[in-house]
Amino acid sequence: MKRLYEPELLRRQLLCGVLGGLAAMVLVPLAVIWLNSLSVLPEHNASLIVRNAVLDATRWSWQGLLALELALAFAFGFLIGLAAPPMEGSGRSVAVRTVLHLTISSALYLGLCAVCGLWPGSWQSTVLLLGIYWFLYAVVWFLRYLHWRSEIRKIRERLGLAPPQPSGGWMRLRPLRGYFLLAAAAELGLPPLLRLLETGSDFPVLTGLLYPYLLLPLFGVMTGWSIGRRHGVVWLYPLFCGLLPIPWIVLLYNASAFFHVGMIFIPALAGTLLGALVRRFRSKEGPHEP
């Protein structure tokens, strides 16, 4: 815990936070412009970078709503940028920091959704919005945890405190056990849960749109990128991810849902190849992160 407060690391964290906040101040207005482009704008529309439905509900000026939108965007981006301290200290301290960060960032996330006109206010929509954020948060947190464990293991090996861990052959199963477990939990656990949440709805928005077109590609890219950065090209992981949706395609969907295989296989493969490319370039420049 001590080096969390060293000046150099603190400055690096603050820089990441500021960069994250500035990036969010650009991305959020662009997202609002895209959302406005999906609807028919009234003639009295004052600005494309605020939502007219929110203006009508709050009766604010568009300048005031834009200021709130940018302030929430910067605060959310800044907090996400600060989520970089190493997982040091006891398990309790890590858990407390994680819960605190998740709680504050979730509140800012819901505020952004409300300002962008994406939060109708019902508890079902709140659970859905938070569920999307918590799922992505959990994936990123687990990937960072695997990275931290990898760093600790390599340091112990170099110091002679632990024997070198076998790679597991060309299949590389051993160092990827955590990734395989994460993929199995996401791809086998999410579909029945989402189907349960949309019970009684006329159109399967969660399992028909959200899961295949948003959650699967994002999950594939993030995990594939992490694997490529740390282990190079691993062909088995995209293949494994592509096979996992098949049981639920047979049980929950029908033959028309076989495109789910491509929606996870292609992003996982692309993330792995891009991560491996970055790993190769960094290895030429000097030592890279494991």
Phi, psi and omega in degrees: 000334187298316186285354173298336185251011175294143185304317183296315180292323179296317178297322180294319178296316180296322178296317177299320179296315180296316179297320177296320178295317179295320178297319179294325179294339176270317187288322183295312175300324176296321177295321178294319177300317179296318178296321178295328181291342180276350183237163177279118184277137176290162183293333182275010181303127184267328184205141179284344186264014169226158181267130181294327178297321178289322176301315181293325182285322183267338184059030174275167169283156181293333177294318179294319179294322177296320178297318178295319179300314180290323180294315178294322179297315180295317181297317180293313179297321179297317181293321177294321178295332179283349183283052182234003180292146180296157182277069180259167180090188181286165177298329180293318181294321177297317180296318181295315179297320181294314181297318179296314180295318180294321181295311182293316181293328177294320178296317178294323178297315178296323176298318176297318179298320179295316180295326180275005177075024183256002185240095180296336176111348179284158182291331178295316179292326177295316178298320180295312181297315178293325179298319178298313182294316181294325178297311179295322178298316181295320179297312181296318180299316182292323178295321177293324178295318177297321178295317180296317177297321179296318179297314180299317181297317180294322178296317179295323178294318181292330178276357181077017180272350180211146179289150177302137181277129179297145184285340180092014179081190184292339178285337177054046180286320187299308182288351183252013183302318180297321179293319179295319178296320179295317179297318180296319180295318183288314187277335178263338182266328185289313185305310179295328178293316179294322178296324178293321181291331183261018178301128180093350180281152182285329182230131182285079183294318185291306183277339182266334183237304186297312185293308184284328188263345181237301187291315180298309180298318180297317179297316181297316181294314184294313181289322178296319177299316180297317179295315180298321180294327188255337185231357184082197182286120178235101186290335185293327185294310177301322178296318178298315179297323180291334180276332186298324181290345188299316180303316181284335174298321180285321187272322185256330185248214174212189186298336181291345182267009179292349175293344176302328180300314179289330181291342175252324182294313183294311177298320179295319179293316180296318178297319179296315181294318179294317178297320178293326178294316177296321178298319181293317179297319180290328178292333177285328181279332183157195181299139179241168179288140178293000000 
